[in-house]
């Protein structure tokens, strides 16, 4: 839960913006007004079309790093030389660095602001208390031992997870600044440290560790044209945005470890046996994964540790971060993936302990290959040479350039003295999905460099959307969490939520807000609002424009409109800036035909209508009983009005009709003969979110028609509208949202005539009251039996 005053400020900020062009009289709400009131003004850096401007710039940072993993102490010790290139037009007096590891310090804002809730005083999870205990008992923050430039000490100030480095001289536009930093820290046990992005895991079977080392070195914060320094503190939720650069990294680990990392291995001849190098060459053209380090080799490595070390050397160009994995337990498999446009081969590779088999060896590398292929078609071609999936120590998954950490593993049990390995359906699809998702993050935000600390949806939401496309291409009826609109409905109905356009650390319901709702919104945009052709072109244009650059929300919104000629302001406003939900009710249907105004025709119709409306059960029963009537006994009481009713055609009516026809033009006379059925279909917007109308119409003759009406039908009245359907046959049934594509919260009000609500009635017995005396006496008997 978040502090109420913060939420109040968030909601007030949105309501204030929403009132900028609101009329001051009446109740009309213009949900189609321009979105520009929310977006930054276009300039030379970012255009009104959503493309980078002709003076767009971004900084460049190159790193040369040497790092040692001390397995016995479980410590990281490193030194880095940094080259910072100022491509901005500004003169800088200081620069900011991210020290993400300080998040685990007991003095950090992240730890100090953890909110437990009053119920924690009565009930708390083991893992929560363990996290608290570990944080108090040991220092997990980053320890700096040297910060220098040209041999001279530099002045710096550490503010929680950020460090301001004072420059000896102002750094002007086009200049560069070189400096060195040395540091060390204790590696956290990932699953025990509250959502750690990296760390270690110890395996009970053999006592060996698996390491995934991430957010581990001092990294330059981004300096941007729109915000200046992007230096919000790391509170554990919103991740980061960084500068692109080149990396040269030497990783010293125990000699029996296998290492995977961002970039390409530069000294394979020294690190791998000839057989392993030959297998790696074979894998480049293989149609299925090839083992580089086999299960037997991994099991052999596990048997004994070593005091010797090896240094693995990796190099990476034009990446925004670096991570690595290391363990003597790793099995390694790989296969080449042909890129669809250039024909380049990218190596899809997996590292996992032997305990990951048979799940990881079957699915991991195939899931990488599938992700690279699908994302390269829908976004941009994967530009890097490798992509790793590691069964690392963290829960869930996490992404870095060219390398991701993922789970889960099979269940290992012993039955009748033999080991049995199984995995659940949830584990299978969970593994495939998390790999697709994390590998997908290499496109968003590792290439299209959005900022999750400010706008979580720009990488989590866009990536979850593409993940849903990739899942649908894996197999039919894939159990996807993000693709179907219904997945977003529970969150959108929840009063405890925030708009998608909320800063990451203030979001209520991070998963449904940053992942599910925007993924559903984009699926609806593609399938229902824009259509696949327009959407796919515009989305690919966004990826092309902002590859290796830093987009903001306005750049995405504007590009999607610019490349499609679709006015989507109403969609962005409703889905991203409000907490409205979709609930459109089909409230009624009026059936009409054209009044010919010919009394010979209309009087007969009116006579039947009145006869039908005047039916009354009392009179019907009187006729059935052949009740005696006075006029039958006294026929002299009958007169003109008994022989004629109100619907006889009079000469005056005929004359009026003839005069009316004489005053009409030919096409107007034809319309009086227009024999079509007119249906006026009424809709009410209950949820507040305007959406297109998708209708399935069933006719009396057995035929069916689909009708799609754009959301613009709501532009004059966002509360209720009427759609006229002109047909040449009689309608039997109308259903709104027949294919479940609108995220409509209540389908029970979507049909005319209303449909019967079906359910399966479950019978149950009442629970028996707890018998405390019986529990105690049974326990005493068991204890006595054990003693005897």
N, C-alpha and C positions, 0 to 999 in steps of 0.2 A: 504494500500500500504506500501511496505517496502523500506528502503533506498537502492538506486541503487548500492552503493558500496558494501553493504552486499551481494546482489544478485550476483554481479559480482564475488565476492570472492567464493561464493558457487559453481557457475558454473565452475569457473576456477579450483577449487579443484577437481571436478569430471573429468574435461578434462585432468588435469595433471595425475591423476591415470590411466585414460584410455589409456594414451600413454606409460605406463611403458614397455609393450612388443610389441608395435606397430612397424611394419617394417618401414624403412625409404625410401624405393623406391616403386613406384607404388601406386595404389589406393585401394589395397585390404584391407578390414577390417575384422578381425577375430572376429566374434561375439560369437564364441564358445571357446575362450581361457579361461584358468583357472581363477576363481574368486579370487584366493588366494591373489592376489595383493591388494585386498580391505579388507581382513579379518585379524584379529589379529592372531598371531602365536600360535598354540596350545601349551599347557603347562600342568603342573600337576593339574591345577585348571579347565581347559577347554580343552577337547580333540579334535583332528582332526575329530572325528566322530560326534561331536556335543553334546556329553554327558558330564556331570560334571566329572572332573578329580578325581583321587583317593585322592587328597589333597584338594578338594573343601571345602570352608568354608563360613560361613556368620555369622554376629553378631546376638545377641538375646537381645531384650529389653522388660522388663516387666513393666507394669504400674499399680499403685493403685491410683485411682482418685476419688475425691469427688467434685461434681459440683452442683451449685445452679442456677436455672433459675428464675430470678426476673422478673415477668411478668409486673409489674407496671413500672419499669425502663427500661424494655427490655434490661437487662444486663445478662451476664454470669460471674459468679465468681467461680473460681476453684482452687484446690490444687492437686498436684500429687507427688507421690513418684516413682522414676524411678530406676530400676536396669538395668545397662548396662553391658553386658557380652562380653568381648573381645575375640572372637573366632579366630581372625586373627592371623597370625604369627608376626604381627607388634607391636611395642610399641607405644602407643598413648600419646601425650602430651596435646591434647585438643580434644574435640568432638564438632560436629556441630548439631544444632537443627533447625527445620523449624518452623517459626512463620508466617504461611500463612495468618493470619488475618491482618498482616501489609500491605498486598497488597492493602487494602482499605484506607490506610493513604494517605493524600494529599502530603506527602513527599516521597511516594514510587516510585520506578522505573516504576512500572506498570502504575501509574497515570501520572507521568512526561513524559513518552514516548508515550502517546496516540496521534495518528496522525489523524487529522480530515479531511484533504484534503481541497483544496481551495474552493470547492463548499459549505463548511459548513458556510462560511461567508454570503451566500445568503439563505441557507436552512438547517435547523437542526431539528431533531426529538425532541418532548417533552421529551421523556425518556432520551435522551442524555444530554440535558441541566439540567434535574432534577438530574441525576447522578453527574454532575459537581457541582451543587448547594449543594447537600447533602454532598459531599466530603469536600467542603470548610467550611461548617457550623458546622461540628461535627467531633470529633476524633473517628475513627472507628478501630484504630489499637489496638494491644495487649498491655496491661499495666502490667508489671511485678512488683510485690510487695515484692517478696522474692525468692532468689536463694541460697540454702544452702546445705551443706553436713556435717553430724555429728555435726550439730548445728553451724557451722562456715559459714560465708558468702563466696560465690564463686565469682571469677572475671569472668566477661563475657563482650563480645562486640557484639552489635547488628548491623548488616549490612543489612538493608532493611528487607527482609523476612527470613534472616538467623541469627543465633546467635552462636557465638563461645564461648564455655564454657571452661575456663582454668582448667586443672586438678591439684589438690594439689600436686600429685605425678604422675610420668609417669605410665600409665596403661599398664602392660606387657601382653603378650599373655596368655590367660587362666584366667586372673584376672577379677574381677567385680568392678563396682563403683556405689554407691548408692547416690542419691541426691534428693532434693525436690524443687519444684517451685510452687509459688502462683501467680495468675494473675486474671485480669478481662478485659472485653471489652463490648462495646455497640453492640447489635445484629443488623445487617443491615436489612432493608426492602428489601428482596431478589430481587424482580422484578425491583427495582429501582437502584440497585447497580451494574450494568454492568457485568452480567454473574456470580453473586455470586453462590457459591456451596451450601450455606446454609443461613438461616436467618428466617424471619417471614413474614407472610401475614395476613392482617386484613380483615375480612369478613364484608362487608357493612351491610348485613342483621341483624347481631346481635352484631357487634363490637368485636367479639372474634378473637384471634390470633391462627394460626397454626404455629408451630416451627419445623424446621428441622435444627439440629445443627451439622455442619460438619467442618472439618479442624479447630477445635476450641481450641485445646490444644497444647502446645509446644511438638513437636514430634522429635525423633532422626532421623537425615538424615542418608541415607545409606552409609556405608563404604564398598567398593567392591575391589575384586582382580584386576579388569581391570582398574578402574579409581580412586581408592582412595575414597575421599569424593565426593558424588554426591550432590553438593550444588549449582547448578544453581539457580539464583533467580526466584521466582514465579512471572511471568508477567501476569498470568491470563489464559494462553492457555494450555501449557504443564502442566500436573497435578503433579505427584509425584511418587517416589518409596520409600518404607520404609522397616524397619526391622520387622520380625515376632517376636511375643512375646505373653505373657498372660496378660489379662486385668481383673481387678477387679474394677468396676465403680459403685459409688453410685450417683444417680441423684435425687436431691430435686426439686420438682415442686409444683405448687398449687395442693391442695388435690383432686380437681375434674378433674385433667388431666389424660389422658391415655397416656402411654409411650411405644414406641417400640424402640428397640436398638440392636446393635451388641451383640451377645451372647444369653445366656439363663437367664430368670428371676429367681432370687434366692428366692424371698420372695412373691410369688404369693398369699399365704394365707393372707398376710397383705394388698396386693394391690387390690385384686379382691374379689368380693362377691362369696359366695358358688355357686350360680347359674352360674356365669361366669366361675368358675373353672370347674364345671360339663360340661358346654358346650365345654370348651377347651379339656377335655378328650374325649368327643364324637367326636370332629372334627378330632381327630387322625386317626380314622378308617372310617370317612365319605367319600362317593364318590363325594360329592359336598360341597361347602363352608358352614360352620355353623357360625352363628352370635355369637360372644363372648360378644361384647357390641352391643346391638341392636340399631336401629334407634331411637326408643322411649327413650332409656336410654341416647343416645347422645343428643337428643333434650332437655331432662330434665337437663342434665349437662350444656347446653348452657344458661339456663335462668338466673342463678346468679353466680357471681364469689365468691371467698373465700379468706380469709387471711390465712387460714390454709395450711399446706404443708404436703406432703408425700415424702418419699425417696424410690425410686425404685432401686433395687440392681441387677446388671447384671454381669455375668462372661463369659469370652470368652477365649478359648485357641488357640494358634498358629494362630493368625490373625495379619495383618499388620496395622490395623487402627481401629478406633471406631467412630460411629456416633449414634445419637438418634433423635427421633421425639416426640413431646409432644403437646397436646391440649385437651381442654375439649370438643371439637367438634367431636372427633373421633368416628366413627363407626368402629368396628373391626370384621373381619370374617377370618376363617381359615379352612384348610383341610390338612390331612396328605398325603404325597407323598412317595410311596414305591420306594426305590432305586433299580435299575435293577440288581446289582451284589450282594450286601450284604443283601438286604432285609430290611435294616434300614428304619425307617419312619422319614422323614423330614417334619417339619411343614411349609407349605406355608401360609403366613398371610398378610392381607391387612389392612391398616388404612386409612380412608378417612372421610371427613366431610359429613354430610347428603346431602349437595349440590352435591356430587359426584354420587348420585344415580339418574337414574337407570343404569348408565354406569359402574361405578366401581364395584358394587356388582355383576354384570353379568360377567365381564371379568378379573378383576385384579388377583384374586387368581388363576383362571384357567390358566392365562398366566404365572404366577410363576411356577405352577406345570408342565406345558408343557415345559418351559425352562429348569427346573431341569432335566427332563427326557431326553430330546433331547441332551443337552450338556453332560450329564453323559454318554451317549452312544458314542458320537463322540470324547470326550476329556478325561475326568476322572470323576469318581463318586464324586458327591458333598459330601464333608466331614463334613459339619457343621450341627447343629441340626435344624436351622431355616433359613427362608428367608422371609424378609418383603418387601412389596411394599407400599409406602406411597404417598398419594396425597399431596405432600409438596408444599412449596411456590415458588420454583424456576421454571424458564421456562425450558421446555424440561425434561431432566432426569439427574441423577447423582447417582453414585454407591459407596458403602462402604461395608465392610465385613458384610454379612447377612442382609443388609438393603439398600434400594434404594429409591430415591425420583423421582416421575413421574407425568405426566399430560397427557391429559387435563381433563376437566369436561363437563357435559351436558350444554345446553343452557336453562336458566330458564326465562320464559316470563309469563306475566299475560294477559289473554284474557277473556273479559266479566266477569271480577271479579274472574276468576279461574286461578290457576297456571298450566302452561303447560310446560312440560320438554321434550326436544328432544336432539338428538345428531346427528352430521353429519357423513357421511361415513368416512370422513377424521379423525374425532375425534375417531371413533371406532377403525379403524386400526392403527391410531397414538398411541392410548393407548396400544393396544396389542403389537405393535412393540417396543415402548419405554420400556415397562416392560421386554419383551424378551431381549432387548439389555442391559438394566441395570442389570438385574439378571445375564445375561451372563457374565458381567464384574466380577462377583464373581469368575469366573473361570480364566478369563484373564482381569486384572492383579492381582486380589486379592489372587489367589492361585499360578498360574504361574506368578511369580512376575516380570514382565517386567517394563521398565522405560519409561513412556509416556513423561516425560519432554525432553528426548533425542530422543526417537523413538516412535512417536505417533502411527504408524501403527501396532506396536507389540501388542498393546491391542485393539485399536479402529478397526484396519483392520481385525485382526484375529477374533475379536468378531463379527464384522459386517458380516463376512463370515459365521460364525456359526449361526448368527441370520437369514441369508437368508435360511439356511437349516431348521431351526426351523419354519420359516414362511411357507415354502413349505409343512411342515408336519401339519400345522394348518388347512388349507383348500386348495382345488384346485384353481389355478389362484389367489392366494393371491397377493395383490398389493405391492410387495416387492420393496424397493428402491435399494437394494444392490445385488440382485442375478443375474440380467440379464446383460450380457456384454455391451449392448447398453447404460446402465446408465453411464458408464465411458467415453463414446466417446466425449461428448462436452468438458469435462475438458482436455482430452488428445489432443484435437485439439487446445486448447487455448494456444497462445504463452506466456501468463502470467501465468506460472506455475513453480513449482519446482519438482525435483525428489522426490519420496517417501522417499528416504534415506536422508531427510533434517531434521535438528533439529527442534523441534516442534514450537518454537517461530519465526522461519524464514520461515515457510511454507506459500506459497500463495495459498489460496483456501483450508482452513483446512478441511472442510467437504469432498469434492471430493478427496483430496489428502490422508487424513489419514483414511477415512472410505470407500468411494466408490471404488476408484481405486484398493487398495489392496484386498478388498472383491471380486471384479470382477476378479482380477488376480488369486486368490485362487480358485474361481469357475472354471475358465478356466484350471487351473492346475489339478483340480480334474476330470473334465468332459472330457477334450480334450487331455491334455498332458500326464498325468500319468494314468488316469483311476481310477475309484472309489476304487477298491480294494487296489491298491498300495498306493494311497493317504491316505485313511482312516487309514490304518495300520501305516503309517509313521507319520501322524498327531497325532494319539493317543500315539505313542511312544514319540513324542516331549512333549506332556502334561505329560506323566508318568515320563519322565526323569527330568523335571523341575518343578514339583509340589512342592510348598513351597521353591523354589529356584529362583535365579535371572538370567534368560537367556538374552543374547544379540543377535543381528541379526544373527551373524555368527553361533550361536548355533542352531537357527531355520533352516537356510539354510543347514548346514551340516547334521543335523538330518534327514531332509526330503530326502536328497540324500542317506545317510547311510542306512536308513531303506527301501529303495525302489530300489536301484541299478539303479537309473535314474540320468544321468548327467544333472543337471539343471542350471549350471553356466550361460548359455546363457539366461535363463528365468529370473533369479534374476537380471542379469546385465541389460537386456532390460527393464523390468518392474519397477525395484526398483532404479536403478542407472542412468537412462536416462529419458528424456522427449520425446522420440520417441513415435509414435502412430502406430496403425495397419491400414494399407491401402495396401492390396495386390490386384493387378489388374490381371485378366485373359486377357492377351493381344492378344492371337491368338492361333489357332490350325492348325497344318499341318497334313494332312491325307496321309499316304503312304501304299503301298503294296509291296511285294517283287518282284524285277525284276528277272524273271526266266532266263534271258539271252538267251532264245530260240527265234531266229528271227521269227519263225512262229507265236509265241505268241506276242512278244514285238512289231514287226512291225505293226501289226494290231492296237494295243493300241496307238502307236505313230501316226498312220495315223488319227485315230479318234481325238486325241488330237490336231493335227495340223489343221484339218478341223474345229474343234470348235473354235480354237484361231484365225483362218483366216476369220471368219465371219465378213462381213462388210455390213452395211445397203444399201450402194450404189449399191453393186453387187446384193444384194437380190432384190432390186427394179427393177434392170435391168432384172433379170430373170422373175419376175412377169409381166413385160411389154413385155416379149418375144422379147427383143431387137435383132436386126439383128447383126450377128457376121460374120466377114470376113472369118473365116475358114469354116463356113457353105457354103458360096458362092464359096470358093476355097478350096475344101477338099485336093488338092494336097499339101497344106501347112502343113498337119498333118504328124507327124513322130513318132519315137520310144518313145519320151518323152510324146507324147499325149496318147499313149496306156499304158504306164507304169509310175508309180510315184516313189518317192524316197523310198517307203516302200516295194517294191517287195523283196522277199527273194531270195538272190543270192547263188550260189554254194559256193562262197568264205565265205559267212556268215555261211552257214551250216558247212563247214569244220572248221571254227574258233570255232564254238559252240561245235563240237565234240571233238576237241583238248582240249578245256577248261574242258569239263566233264571228259576226261581221266585223267586230273591232279588233280581232286578232290577226297577226301575221301568219304566214303559212307554217313556219317552224314552231310557232307557239301553239297552233292547232294540233301539230303532230305530238307535242309533249302531252297534250290532254289524252292521247291514245297510248302513252308510254306504259306498257303493261308490266314493267319490272317490279320486283319486290324491293322495298326500301326498309333497311334495318338500322335503327339508331341505337348504337351500343354505348352504354354509359360506363365510365370508369372513374374510380375515386382513388386518389393518391393518399394512402393512409400513412406510409412510412416516411414520406417527405422527399425521397430520392426519385427524381424524374428519370424515366427509362423508356426505351422503345417498347412498343406493344407487339408481341408475337402471338398470333392467333391461329388456332386450328379450327376450321369450319367444316362441320359434317352436314351434308344435305339429306333431305328426305329421300332422294333418289339413290342414296348410297355412295355418292361421290364425296371427295374430301379436297379441301383447299387450304393452303398456308398463306397467311397475310402478315406482312411485316410493315409496321408503321414507325417512322423515325421519332425519336424523343422530342423533336421540335413541335409535336402536336400539343405539348404542354406549355408552349411559350406564352400564350395569353392567359392561361389559368393553370397554375401548377397544382391545384387541389382536385379539380374534376374536369373531365373532358368527355365529349361524345364523338364517336367515330361513325360516320355514315357508310354503310355497305349497300351498294346497289347491285342486285343480283337478278338473274332471270329464272331462279328456282328457289324453292322454299328451304330455309335453314332449319335444321333439326337441333343442332347443338354447337355451342361455341366454347372453346377452352383457351384461356390465357396462359402463356408460358408452357406449352405442351412438352417441350424438350428440356425443361428445368435449366434454362440458360440465363435467367435474369436474377438469380439469388433472391427470389421472392420468398418472403418469410412465412407467408400463409397461403398455401395452395387451396385451402378449403373455400376461399371466396373467388376462385378463378374460373368458375364454370357457369354457363347458362344453358339449360336449366341447371340448378345446383345438383351436384353429384352426391350420392350417398357416401358417408365417411365409413370406411371399412376398418375393422380392428379384430384382433384375436383376444377374447376374454380369458384372462388367466385366473384360475381359482387358487385359493391359498387357505391354509389353516392359521389360526391365531397362534402366536408364539406363546409357549409356556413360560410362566414366571420363573425367574432364577431361584433355585433351592440351595441357599448358601449352606444350610446344615448338612444336606446330602453331600455337597462338594467336600466339606471338611471331613466328614466321616469316611467317605470313599478314600480320601487322601491318607487318613490314618491307617486304614486297612492295607493300602498299598505299601506304606512304610513298614508296617509290622511284617508283611509278607516278605519284603526285601531283606529285613533283618534276620528272619528265620532261615 
